[in-house]
Amino acid sequence: MERQVLPNSTLILVFGILSILTCCCYGIIGLIFGIIALIMAKKAKQIYMAEPELYKGYNNVKSGKILAIIGIVLSAIYLIGTIIAFAYYGIEGLQEMQEEMMREYGGGGADF
């Protein structure tokens, strides 16, 4: 009997990668992708452990799970940092800091 690809194994890997790539989107999008990947990995592991000789692609599930955990941690750190920055400086203070950085590094547009 030919072995089947484990359901959602590639999708779990992709969501794990996306959780790391999107962790800087205020942490929220990375958390969403990471949590979804972990839930899907848990279900895929249960399916695989029931009959491991029927499925292949478990390495994608393991890799995706590890990437999802890393993405969740990075997203949580970024989200906590963002919350602390908003609590400490407020929205006006952050806007002033951004404007000052734009002036300092010449990001105000091209001078022709």
N, CA, C and O atoms as a GROMACS GRO file, in nm:
protein
  448
    1MET      N    1   0.083  -0.117   0.000
    1MET     CA    2   0.000   0.000   0.000
    1MET      C    3   0.088   0.125   0.000
    1MET      O    4   0.187   0.133   0.073
    2GLU      N    5   0.051   0.220  -0.082
    2GLU     CA    6   0.127   0.344  -0.094
    2GLU      C    7   0.092   0.437   0.022
    2GLU      O    8  -0.023   0.447   0.064
    3ARG      N    9   0.195   0.505   0.074
    3ARG     CA   10   0.175   0.596   0.187
    3ARG      C   11   0.115   0.728   0.138
    3ARG      O   12   0.152   0.779   0.032
    4GLN      N   13   0.023   0.782   0.216
    4GLN     CA   14  -0.042   0.908   0.184
    4GLN      C   15   0.032   1.022   0.254
    4GLN      O   16   0.098   1.004   0.355
    5VAL      N   17   0.017   1.140   0.195
    5VAL     CA   18   0.073   1.259   0.259
    5VAL      C   19  -0.019   1.296   0.376
    5VAL      O   20  -0.141   1.297   0.362
    6LEU      N   21   0.041   1.325   0.487
    6LEU     CA   22  -0.034   1.363   0.607
    6LEU      C   23  -0.115   1.488   0.579
    6LEU      O   24  -0.061   1.586   0.528
    7PRO      N   25  -0.245   1.489   0.611
    7PRO     CA   26  -0.329   1.606   0.582
    7PRO      C   27  -0.274   1.733   0.646
    7PRO      O   28  -0.236   1.734   0.763
    8ASN      N   29  -0.271   1.837   0.569
    8ASN     CA   30  -0.230   1.972   0.612
    8ASN      C   31  -0.082   1.983   0.653
    8ASN      O   32  -0.045   2.082   0.715
    9SER      N   33   0.001   1.887   0.620
    9SER     CA   34   0.141   1.894   0.663
    9SER      C   35   0.213   2.013   0.600
    9SER      O   36   0.292   2.080   0.666
   10THR      N   37   0.188   2.039   0.474
   10THR     CA   38   0.252   2.152   0.407
   10THR      C   39   0.194   2.284   0.458
   10THR      O   40   0.267   2.382   0.475
   11LEU      N   41   0.065   2.288   0.483
   11LEU     CA   42   0.000   2.408   0.533
   11LEU      C   43   0.052   2.445   0.673
   11LEU      O   44   0.068   2.562   0.704
   12ILE      N   45   0.076   2.345   0.755
   12ILE     CA   46   0.132   2.369   0.888
   12ILE      C   47   0.269   2.433   0.876
   12ILE      O   48   0.301   2.527   0.949
   13LEU      N   49   0.350   2.383   0.786
   13LEU     CA   50   0.483   2.440   0.763
   13LEU      C   51   0.473   2.585   0.713
   13LEU      O   52   0.546   2.672   0.760
   14VAL      N   53   0.384   2.610   0.620
   14VAL     CA   54   0.366   2.745   0.566
   14VAL      C   55   0.318   2.841   0.675
   14VAL      O   56   0.367   2.953   0.684
   15PHE      N   57   0.222   2.798   0.757
   15PHE     CA   58   0.173   2.883   0.866
   15PHE      C   59   0.281   2.909   0.969
   15PHE      O   60   0.288   3.018   1.026
   16GLY      N   61   0.367   2.811   0.994
   16GLY     CA   62   0.479   2.831   1.085
   16GLY      C   63   0.575   2.937   1.033
   16GLY      O   64   0.622   3.022   1.108
   17ILE      N   65   0.604   2.930   0.904
   17ILE     CA   66   0.691   3.031   0.842
   17ILE      C   67   0.624   3.168   0.845
   17ILE      O   68   0.689   3.268   0.877
   18LEU      N   69   0.496   3.174   0.813
   18LEU     CA   70   0.424   3.302   0.814
   18LEU      C   71   0.416   3.362   0.954
   18LEU      O   72   0.414   3.484   0.968
   19SER      N   73   0.411   3.278   1.056
   19SER     CA   74   0.406   3.332   1.191
   19SER      C   75   0.534   3.406   1.226
   19SER      O   76   0.531   3.504   1.300
   20ILE      N   77   0.646   3.360   1.172
   20ILE     CA   78   0.773   3.431   1.195
   20ILE      C   79   0.780   3.556   1.108
   20ILE      O   80   0.822   3.662   1.155
   21LEU      N   81   0.740   3.545   0.983
   21LEU     CA   82   0.749   3.659   0.891
   21LEU      C   83   0.657   3.774   0.930
   21LEU      O   84   0.688   3.890   0.904
   22THR      N   85   0.544   3.744   0.993
   22THR     CA   86   0.447   3.848   1.026
   22THR      C   87   0.449   3.887   1.173
   22THR      O   88   0.356   3.952   1.221
   23CYS      N   89   0.552   3.848   1.245
   23CYS     CA   90   0.557   3.881   1.388
   23CYS      C   91   0.572   4.031   1.410
   23CYS      O   92   0.538   4.080   1.518
   24CYS      N   93   0.621   4.105   1.314
   24CYS     CA   94   0.640   4.250   1.329
   24CYS      C   95   0.516   4.329   1.291
   24CYS      O   96   0.520   4.452   1.290
   25CYS      N   97   0.408   4.264   1.260
   25CYS     CA   98   0.282   4.333   1.231
   25CYS      C   99   0.206   4.352   1.362
   25CYS      O  100   0.095   4.303   1.379
   26TYR      N  101   0.269   4.424   1.454
   26TYR     CA  102   0.219   4.449   1.589
   26TYR      C  103   0.199   4.320   1.668
   26TYR      O  104   0.137   4.322   1.774
   27GLY      N  105   0.249   4.208   1.619
   27GLY     CA  106   0.245   4.082   1.690
   27GLY      C  107   0.117   4.003   1.674
   27GLY      O  108   0.114   3.884   1.704
   28ILE      N  109   0.012   4.065   1.628
   28ILE     CA  110  -0.118   4.000   1.624
   28ILE      C  111  -0.128   3.897   1.513
   28ILE      O  112  -0.172   3.785   1.536
   29ILE      N  113  -0.087   3.933   1.393
   29ILE     CA  114  -0.098   3.841   1.279
   29ILE      C  115  -0.008   3.720   1.300
   29ILE      O  116  -0.047   3.607   1.269
   30GLY      N  117   0.112   3.742   1.351
   30GLY     CA  118   0.202   3.630   1.380
   30GLY      C  119   0.145   3.536   1.483
   30GLY      O  120   0.158   3.414   1.471
   31LEU      N  121   0.080   3.591   1.587
   31LEU     CA  122   0.015   3.507   1.687
   31LEU      C  123  -0.095   3.421   1.626
   31LEU      O  124  -0.108   3.303   1.657
   32ILE      N  125  -0.174   3.481   1.539
   32ILE     CA  126  -0.284   3.408   1.476
   32ILE      C  127  -0.230   3.290   1.393
   32ILE      O  128  -0.277   3.177   1.407
   33PHE      N  129  -0.132   3.319   1.307
   33PHE     CA  130  -0.075   3.211   1.224
   33PHE      C  131  -0.010   3.103   1.312
   33PHE      O  132  -0.024   2.984   1.284
   34GLY      N  133   0.060   3.144   1.415
   34GLY     CA  134   0.127   3.048   1.502
   34GLY      C  135   0.030   2.959   1.577
   34GLY      O  136   0.052   2.838   1.586
   35ILE      N  137  -0.075   3.017   1.630
   35ILE     CA  138  -0.174   2.937   1.705
   35ILE      C  139  -0.246   2.841   1.613
   35ILE      O  140  -0.268   2.726   1.649
   36ILE      N  141  -0.283   2.888   1.495
   36ILE     CA  142  -0.350   2.798   1.398
   36ILE      C  143  -0.258   2.682   1.362
   36ILE      O  144  -0.302   2.567   1.355
   37ALA      N  145  -0.129   2.712   1.338
   37ALA     CA  146  -0.034   2.606   1.302
   37ALA      C  147  -0.018   2.506   1.416
   37ALA      O  148  -0.010   2.386   1.390
   38LEU      N  149  -0.016   2.552   1.541
   38LEU     CA  150  -0.003   2.460   1.654
   38LEU      C  151  -0.126   2.370   1.667
   38LEU      O  152  -0.112   2.250   1.694
   39ILE      N  153  -0.243   2.425   1.649
   39ILE     CA  154  -0.366   2.345   1.658
   39ILE      C  155  -0.369   2.240   1.547
   39ILE      O  156  -0.403   2.124   1.572
   40MET      N  157  -0.334   2.282   1.426
   40MET     CA  158  -0.332   2.188   1.314
   40MET      C  159  -0.225   2.081   1.334
   40MET      O  160  -0.246   1.966   1.297
   41ALA      N  161  -0.111   2.119   1.391
   41ALA     CA  162  -0.003   2.023   1.416
   41ALA      C  163  -0.046   1.918   1.518
   41ALA      O  164  -0.011   1.801   1.506
   42LYS      N  165  -0.120   1.961   1.618
   42LYS     CA  166  -0.167   1.867   1.720
   42LYS      C  167  -0.260   1.762   1.658
   42LYS      O  168  -0.249   1.643   1.687
   43LYS      N  169  -0.351   1.808   1.572
   43LYS     CA  170  -0.443   1.715   1.505
   43LYS      C  171  -0.368   1.621   1.410
   43LYS      O  172  -0.398   1.502   1.404
   44ALA      N  173  -0.272   1.676   1.337
   44ALA     CA  174  -0.195   1.594   1.244
   44ALA      C  175  -0.112   1.490   1.319
   44ALA      O  176  -0.096   1.377   1.272
   45LYS      N  177  -0.058   1.528   1.435
   45LYS     CA  178   0.020   1.433   1.514
   45LYS      C  179  -0.068   1.319   1.564
   45LYS      O  180  -0.024   1.203   1.565
   46GLN      N  181  -0.190   1.349   1.604
   46GLN     CA  182  -0.283   1.245   1.649
   46GLN      C  183  -0.313   1.147   1.535
   46GLN      O  184  -0.317   1.026   1.556
   47ILE      N  185  -0.334   1.200   1.416
   47ILE     CA  186  -0.363   1.115   1.300
   47ILE      C  187  -0.242   1.028   1.270
   47ILE      O  188  -0.255   0.908   1.244
   48TYR      N  189  -0.123   1.088   1.272
   48TYR     CA  190   0.000   1.015   1.241
   48TYR      C  191   0.028   0.907   1.345
   48TYR      O  192   0.064   0.795   1.310
   49MET      N  193   0.012   0.939   1.472
   49MET     CA  194   0.043   0.843   1.578
   49MET      C  195  -0.053   0.725   1.580
   49MET      O  196  -0.018   0.617   1.628
   50ALA      N  197  -0.173   0.745   1.529
   50ALA     CA  198  -0.268   0.634   1.523
   50ALA      C  199  -0.221   0.526   1.427
   50ALA      O  200  -0.231   0.407   1.457
   51GLU      N  201  -0.169   0.566   1.310
   51GLU     CA  202  -0.119   0.471   1.211
   51GLU      C  203  -0.002   0.532   1.134
   51GLU      O  204  -0.021   0.580   1.023
   52PRO      N  205   0.117   0.530   1.191
   52PRO     CA  206   0.232   0.595   1.127
   52PRO      C  207   0.275   0.531   0.995
   52PRO      O  208   0.338   0.596   0.912
   53GLU      N  209   0.243   0.405   0.976
   53GLU     CA  210   0.285   0.340   0.852
   53GLU      C  211   0.202   0.384   0.730
   53GLU      O  212   0.241   0.356   0.617
   54LEU      N  213   0.091   0.452   0.752
   54LEU     CA  214   0.006   0.495   0.642
   54LEU      C  215   0.042   0.633   0.587
   54LEU      O  216   0.003   0.668   0.476
   55TYR      N  217   0.118   0.712   0.664
   55TYR     CA  218   0.140   0.852   0.628
   55TYR      C  219   0.287   0.887   0.614
   55TYR      O  220   0.374   0.828   0.677
   56LYS      N  221   0.311   0.986   0.530
   56LYS     CA  222   0.442   1.047   0.519
   56LYS      C  223   0.423   1.198   0.533
   56LYS      O  224   0.310   1.246   0.523
   57GLY      N  225   0.530   1.272   0.554
   57GLY     CA  226   0.521   1.416   0.568
   57GLY      C  227   0.517   1.463   0.712
   57GLY      O  228   0.484   1.579   0.738
   58TYR      N  229   0.550   1.375   0.806
   58TYR     CA  230   0.548   1.415   0.947
   58TYR      C  231   0.660   1.514   0.978
   58TYR      O  232   0.650   1.592   1.073
   59ASN      N  233   0.767   1.510   0.899
   59ASN     CA  234   0.876   1.606   0.921
   59ASN      C  235   0.829   1.750   0.898
   59ASN      O  236   0.873   1.842   0.968
   60ASN      N  237   0.741   1.770   0.801
   60ASN     CA  238   0.683   1.903   0.778
   60ASN      C  239   0.604   1.948   0.900
   60ASN      O  240   0.608   2.066   0.938
   61VAL      N  241   0.532   1.856   0.961
   61VAL     CA  242   0.453   1.889   1.079
   61VAL      C  243   0.544   1.929   1.195
   61VAL      O  244   0.518   2.028   1.263
   62LYS      N  245   0.650   1.853   1.216
   62LYS     CA  246   0.743   1.885   1.325
   62LYS      C  247   0.812   2.019   1.301
   62LYS      O  248   0.824   2.100   1.393
   63SER      N  249   0.856   2.042   1.179
   63SER     CA  250   0.922   2.169   1.147
   63SER      C  251   0.826   2.286   1.160
   63SER      O  252   0.861   2.391   1.215
   64GLY      N  253   0.704   2.269   1.110
   64GLY     CA  254   0.604   2.374   1.120
   64GLY      C  255   0.569   2.406   1.264
   64GLY      O  256   0.546   2.522   1.298
   65LYS      N  257   0.565   2.304   1.348
   65LYS     CA  258   0.535   2.325   1.489
   65LYS      C  259   0.647   2.406   1.557
   65LYS      O  260   0.619   2.498   1.634
   66ILE      N  261   0.771   2.372   1.528
   66ILE     CA  262   0.884   2.446   1.585
   66ILE      C  263   0.883   2.591   1.537
   66ILE      O  264   0.903   2.683   1.617
   67LEU      N  265   0.860   2.612   1.408
   67LEU     CA  266   0.854   2.748   1.354
   67LEU      C  267   0.737   2.826   1.414
   67LEU      O  268   0.749   2.946   1.440
   68ALA      N  269   0.625   2.759   1.436
   68ALA     CA  270   0.509   2.825   1.496
   68ALA      C  271   0.539   2.870   1.638
   68ALA      O  272   0.500   2.979   1.679
   69ILE      N  273   0.608   2.786   1.714
   69ILE     CA  274   0.645   2.822   1.851
   69ILE      C  275   0.738   2.943   1.851
   69ILE      O  276   0.720   3.036   1.930
   70ILE      N  277   0.836   2.942   1.763
   70ILE     CA  278   0.927   3.057   1.751
   70ILE      C  279   0.849   3.182   1.711
   70ILE      O  280   0.871   3.290   1.768
   71GLY      N  281   0.759   3.169   1.615
   71GLY     CA  282   0.678   3.282   1.571
   71GLY      C  283   0.588   3.335   1.682
   71GLY      O  284   0.570   3.457   1.694
   72ILE      N  285   0.532   3.248   1.762
   72ILE     CA  286   0.447   3.290   1.874
   72ILE      C  287   0.528   3.367   1.976
   72ILE      O  288   0.484   3.471   2.026
   73VAL      N  289   0.647   3.317   2.008
   73VAL     CA  290   0.731   3.385   2.106
   73VAL      C  291   0.772   3.524   2.054
   73VAL      O  292   0.762   3.622   2.128
   74LEU      N  293   0.817   3.531   1.929
   74LEU     CA  294   0.856   3.661   1.872
   74LEU      C  295   0.737   3.757   1.866
   74LEU      O  296   0.751   3.876   1.896
   75SER      N  297   0.621   3.706   1.826
   75SER     CA  298   0.502   3.790   1.817
   75SER      C  299   0.459   3.839   1.955
   75SER      O  300   0.418   3.954   1.970
   76ALA      N  301   0.467   3.752   2.054
   76ALA     CA  302   0.429   3.792   2.189
   76ALA      C  303   0.523   3.900   2.242
   76ALA      O  304   0.478   3.997   2.304
   77ILE      N  305   0.652   3.885   2.217
   77ILE     CA  306   0.749   3.987   2.260
   77ILE      C  307   0.720   4.120   2.191
   77ILE      O  308   0.721   4.224   2.255
   78TYR      N  309   0.694   4.116   2.061
   78TYR     CA  310   0.666   4.239   1.987
   78TYR      C  311   0.536   4.302   2.036
   78TYR      O  312   0.529   4.424   2.051
   79LEU      N  313   0.433   4.221   2.060
   79LEU     CA  314   0.305   4.272   2.106
   79LEU      C  315   0.319   4.336   2.244
   79LEU      O  316   0.264   4.443   2.268
   80ILE      N  317   0.390   4.271   2.334
   80ILE     CA  318   0.411   4.327   2.468
   80ILE      C  319   0.490   4.458   2.460
   80ILE      O  320   0.458   4.554   2.529
   81GLY      N  321   0.592   4.460   2.376
   81GLY     CA  322   0.668   4.584   2.357
   81GLY      C  323   0.582   4.696   2.302
   81GLY      O  324   0.597   4.811   2.344
   82THR      N  325   0.495   4.665   2.210
   82THR     CA  326   0.405   4.766   2.154
   82THR      C  327   0.308   4.818   2.259
   82THR      O  328   0.284   4.939   2.267
   83ILE      N  329   0.254   4.729   2.339
   83ILE     CA  330   0.161   4.770   2.445
   83ILE      C  331   0.232   4.859   2.547
   83ILE      O  332   0.177   4.960   2.591
   84ILE      N  333   0.354   4.821   2.585
   84ILE     CA  334   0.431   4.902   2.680
   84ILE      C  335   0.462   5.040   2.620
   84ILE      O  336   0.452   5.140   2.690
   85ALA      N  337   0.499   5.044   2.492
   85ALA     CA  338   0.529   5.172   2.428
   85ALA      C  339   0.406   5.261   2.424
   85ALA      O  340   0.416   5.381   2.451
   86PHE      N  341   0.290   5.206   2.391
   86PHE     CA  342   0.167   5.285   2.390
   86PHE      C  343   0.131   5.331   2.531
   86PHE      O  344   0.086   5.444   2.549
   87ALA      N  345   0.150   5.245   2.630
   87ALA     CA  346   0.116   5.283   2.768
   87ALA      C  347   0.210   5.391   2.820
   87ALA      O  348   0.168   5.481   2.892
   88TYR      N  349   0.337   5.382   2.784
   88TYR     CA  350   0.436   5.476   2.837
   88TYR      C  351   0.434   5.610   2.764
   88TYR      O  352   0.434   5.715   2.827
   89TYR      N  353   0.434   5.606   2.631
   89TYR     CA  354   0.443   5.729   2.552
   89TYR      C  355   0.308   5.783   2.506
   89TYR      O  356   0.293   5.904   2.490
   90GLY      N  357   0.213   5.698   2.486
   90GLY     CA  358   0.086   5.739   2.429
   90GLY      C  359   0.099   5.753   2.278
   90GLY      O  360   0.210   5.749   2.224
   91ILE      N  361  -0.012   5.768   2.211
   91ILE     CA  362  -0.010   5.776   2.065
   91ILE      C  363   0.056   5.905   2.018
   91ILE      O  364   0.126   5.906   1.916
   92GLU      N  365   0.036   6.015   2.091
   92GLU     CA  366   0.096   6.141   2.051
   92GLU      C  367   0.248   6.135   2.064
   92GLU      O  368   0.320   6.183   1.976
   93GLY      N  369   0.296   6.077   2.172
   93GLY     CA  370   0.440   6.066   2.192
   93GLY      C  371   0.507   5.980   2.086
   93GLY      O  372   0.616   6.012   2.040
   94LEU      N  373   0.441   5.872   2.047
   94LEU     CA  374   0.497   5.786   1.943
   94LEU      C  375   0.498   5.857   1.808
   94LEU      O  376   0.591   5.840   1.729
   95GLN      N  377   0.394   5.936   1.781
   95GLN     CA  378   0.390   6.010   1.656
   95GLN      C  379   0.500   6.117   1.654
   95GLN      O  380   0.563   6.139   1.550
   96GLU      N  381   0.523   6.183   1.766
   96GLU     CA  382   0.630   6.282   1.773
   96GLU      C  383   0.766   6.216   1.752
   96GLU      O  384   0.851   6.270   1.681
   97MET      N  385   0.787   6.101   1.813
   97MET     CA  386   0.914   6.028   1.795
   97MET      C  387   0.933   5.990   1.649
   97MET      O  388   1.044   6.001   1.596
   98GLN      N  389   0.826   5.945   1.584
   98GLN     CA  390   0.835   5.906   1.444
   98GLN      C  391   0.868   6.027   1.356
   98GLN      O  392   0.951   6.018   1.266
   99GLU      N  393   0.803   6.139   1.382
   99GLU     CA  394   0.830   6.260   1.304
   99GLU      C  395   0.974   6.306   1.325
   99GLU      O  396   1.040   6.348   1.229
  100GLU      N  397   1.023   6.300   1.447
  100GLU     CA  398   1.161   6.339   1.476
  100GLU      C  399   1.260   6.249   1.402
  100GLU      O  400   1.360   6.297   1.349
  101MET      N  401   1.233   6.120   1.400
  101MET     CA  402   1.321   6.028   1.328
  101MET      C  403   1.317   6.054   1.178
  101MET      O  404   1.419   6.043   1.111
  102MET      N  405   1.201   6.088   1.126
  102MET     CA  406   1.189   6.118   0.984
  102MET      C  407   1.273   6.241   0.949
  102MET      O  408   1.342   6.242   0.847
  103ARG      N  409   1.267   6.344   1.034
  103ARG     CA  410   1.347   6.465   1.009
  103ARG      C  411   1.496   6.434   1.023
  103ARG      O  412   1.577   6.482   0.944
  104GLU      N  413   1.530   6.356   1.124
  104GLU     CA  414   1.671   6.327   1.151
  104GLU      C  415   1.737   6.246   1.040
  104GLU      O  416   1.851   6.273   1.003
  105TYR      N  417   1.666   6.149   0.988
  105TYR     CA  418   1.724   6.061   0.885
  105TYR      C  419   1.684   6.100   0.744
  105TYR      O  420   1.712   6.025   0.650
  106GLY      N  421   1.621   6.212   0.727
  106GLY     CA  422   1.590   6.261   0.593
  106GLY      C  423   1.480   6.185   0.523
  106GLY      O  424   1.481   6.176   0.401
  107GLY      N  425   1.387   6.131   0.596
  107GLY     CA  426   1.278   6.055   0.536
  107GLY      C  427   1.159   6.142   0.501
  107GLY      O  428   1.051   6.089   0.473
  108GLY      N  429   1.176   6.271   0.501
  108GLY     CA  430   1.065   6.363   0.476
  108GLY      C  431   1.034   6.383   0.329
  108GLY      O  432   0.947   6.464   0.296
  109GLY      N  433   1.099   6.314   0.241
  109GLY     CA  434   1.073   6.329   0.098
  109GLY      C  435   1.197   6.378   0.026
  109GLY      O  436   1.298   6.411   0.087
  110ALA      N  437   1.187   6.383  -0.105
  110ALA     CA  438   1.301   6.425  -0.186
  110ALA      C  439   1.303   6.577  -0.200
  110ALA      O  440   1.198   6.639  -0.217
  111ASP      N  441   1.420   6.635  -0.192
  111ASP     CA  442   1.437   6.778  -0.211
  111ASP      C  443   1.488   6.803  -0.352
  111ASP      O  444   1.602   6.769  -0.384
  112PHE      N  445   1.403   6.862  -0.435
  112PHE     CA  446   1.444   6.890  -0.573
  112PHE      C  447   1.464   7.035  -0.593
  112PHE      O  448   1.498   7.078  -0.703
   0.00000   0.00000   0.00000
